[in-house]
Amino acid sequence: MSAYILRLVFCDTVQDKTSAALAKLMSLQAMEAVLVELDSDGNVLTEQSISLELVQKGDILKVGIASDFIFVPPPPLSSAGRQH
């Protein structure tokens, strides 16, 4: 009987920690993207913040953490990028 109660307590604790971890990950999700327009040489012409809902296949986006940015097409077809 005590093993059963211990198992219930353990499962409840694991579920709570999993839920907290998922909530934390969801809070880190980006809400905006930086849409970039490049010239034929790959130089940045313009940058514009847009809602993620407006991102379309083929858009070139500026993504990164702090000052480290790379240019990549949106998922699911990430094919190339350059780090600046």
C-alpha positions in Angstrom: 0.0 0.0 0.0 2.8 2.5 0.9 4.5 1.8 -2.5 1.3 2.7 -4.3 1.0 6.0 -2.4 4.6 6.8 -3.0 4.1 6.1 -6.7 1.1 8.5 -6.8 3.1 11.2 -5.0 6.0 10.7 -7.4 3.8 10.8 -10.5 2.1 14.0 -9.3 5.5 15.7 -8.7 6.8 14.7 -12.1 3.6 16.0 -13.8 3.9 19.4 -11.9 7.5 19.8 -12.9 6.7 18.9 -16.5 3.9 21.4 -16.7 6.1 24.1 -15.2 8.9 23.4 -17.7 6.4 23.5 -20.6 4.9 26.8 -19.4 8.4 28.3 -19.2 9.2 27.1 -22.7 6.0 28.7 -24.0 6.8 32.0 -22.4 10.1 32.1 -24.3 8.4 31.8 -27.7 9.0 34.8 -29.9 6.0 37.0 -30.9 7.7 39.0 -33.6 10.2 38.5 -36.4 12.5 40.8 -38.2 11.9 40.7 -41.9 15.0 41.6 -43.9 15.3 42.7 -47.5 18.6 42.0 -49.2 20.2 43.4 -52.3 21.7 41.1 -55.0 25.0 41.0 -53.1 23.4 39.9 -49.9 23.7 43.3 -48.1 20.8 44.3 -45.9 18.6 47.0 -47.4 15.8 47.2 -44.9 14.7 45.6 -41.6 11.1 45.5 -40.4 9.5 44.0 -37.3 6.4 42.0 -38.1 4.1 39.6 -36.3 5.0 35.9 -36.6 1.6 35.4 -38.2 2.7 37.4 -41.2 5.8 35.4 -41.9 5.5 33.6 -45.3 7.5 30.9 -47.1 10.5 32.5 -48.7 10.8 35.4 -46.3 14.3 36.2 -45.1 14.3 36.7 -41.3 16.8 38.0 -38.8 16.9 35.7 -35.8 19.2 35.3 -32.9 20.0 35.9 -29.3 21.4 39.3 -28.1 23.8 40.5 -30.8 24.4 37.2 -32.6 22.1 37.2 -35.7 21.9 34.9 -38.7 19.8 35.1 -41.8 17.6 32.1 -42.5 14.5 31.2 -44.4 11.5 30.3 -42.1 10.9 26.6 -41.3 10.3 24.0 -42.5 12.8 24.6 -45.4 15.9 26.0 -43.7 18.4 25.6 -46.4 21.1 28.3 -45.9 22.2 31.1 -43.7 25.0 33.4 -43.0 26.3 34.5 -39.6 27.1 38.2 -39.3 
